[in-house]
Amino acid sequence: MEEEGLRTENGPFPMSRESRLEIAEEIKERVLETHGERVKAIGIYGSMGRGSDGPYSDLEVRCVLNSAGEEYNHEWSAGAWKAEVNFVSEDILLEDVCTIEGDWPLTHGQFLSVLPLYDPDGFFANLKQTAISQDEAKFRHALQALMVEEMFEYAGKWRNAGARGTESFLPALAVKTAEAGAMLIGLHHRTCYSTGARVLSEALELPNRPEGFDRLCQLVMTGQLSESESVLEALEVFWEGVNGWAARNGYTMTEPRRIPF
């Protein structure tokens, strides 16, 4: 199959969901054959776990082991398709699920939508409940850390770029800042995004967004990042919006002590 201007000699090639599920079943049987009673659960995550896979999606499978301290991956291409199989002990997986950091809205969606292949004890349903029931203080801490450790630093970088006339870095910085803003909104709402490709569009559907976020996203999503003055203005408006939004929602960005140790 070849369209004008598009070469298709090399994979990935289009594949039906049913064909990928057949491969997943083969993987499941191989895991059970080679690991036996050490296997607690096997499930598909990623786009296939969510049911949003496309014809060129890869296959991601997680195998949970009844052991401690084990974690390793197998990732390969068979030419037409690609698969990734993660082996992880239950203790490591639970620690990951309970860890809340600034990118939580993107990293933890994989725990919320799992298609079980082998799950005799309902492990993946319990894992999802654990992921969404973490203490609110963890989310607040991660959100405030994100504002200081990333967004405040980004503000210094774009102001340096404007002061020094080195605006070539601004487009990449605008993308990073918009994505950090999406993480901020996701943490506030304790909402995970479906995939990295939809972080900005899905963040725009959530309420209570900082002023200026929509405009910055528009520039990033449409690729209108060549006019440095316009980008700098959008970044500054958004940064002011973040500060106001944080104050309205009871988040603290500034340390009251000059040196806090």
NORSULWO-V17054 format. One record per pair of residues at least 24 apart in sequence whose ideal C-beta (glycine too) atoms are under 6 Angstrom apart, sorted by sequence separation. I is the first residue (numbers start at 1). J is the second residue. If there is no record, write none. Layout:
# NORSULWO-V17054
i=I j=J
i=I j=J
This chain:
# NORSULWO-V17054
i=40 j=64
i=58 j=82
i=59 j=83
i=60 j=84
i=61 j=85
i=62 j=86
i=63 j=87
i=65 j=89
i=185 j=209
i=212 j=237
i=213 j=238
i=40 j=66
i=64 j=90
i=212 j=238
i=38 j=65
i=38 j=66
i=151 j=180
i=212 j=241
i=150 j=180
i=211 j=241
i=210 j=241
i=31 j=63
i=181 j=213
i=210 j=242
i=97 j=130
i=27 j=61
i=97 j=131
i=100 j=134
i=210 j=245
i=100 j=138
i=146 j=184
i=178 j=216
i=20 j=59
i=100 j=139
i=178 j=217
i=102 j=142
i=14 j=55
i=101 j=142
i=100 j=142
i=178 j=220
i=12 j=56
i=102 j=146
i=143 j=187
i=142 j=187
i=175 j=220
i=174 j=220
i=139 j=187
i=40 j=90
i=139 j=190
i=174 j=225
i=171 j=225
i=174 j=231
i=170 j=228
i=167 j=228
i=170 j=231
i=50 j=113
i=49 j=113
i=45 j=110
i=49 j=114
i=15 j=81
i=49 j=115
i=13 j=80
i=11 j=79
i=11 j=80
i=12 j=81
i=45 j=114
i=162 j=232
i=43 j=114
i=44 j=115
i=43 j=116
i=43 j=117
i=42 j=117
i=42 j=118
i=158 j=235
i=41 j=119
i=105 j=183
i=103 j=183
i=112 j=192
i=43 j=124
i=102 j=183
i=105 j=186
i=41 j=123
i=40 j=123
i=109 j=192
i=108 j=192
i=155 j=239
i=105 j=192
i=106 j=193
i=105 j=193
i=28 j=117
i=28 j=118
i=148 j=253
i=147 j=253
i=144 j=251
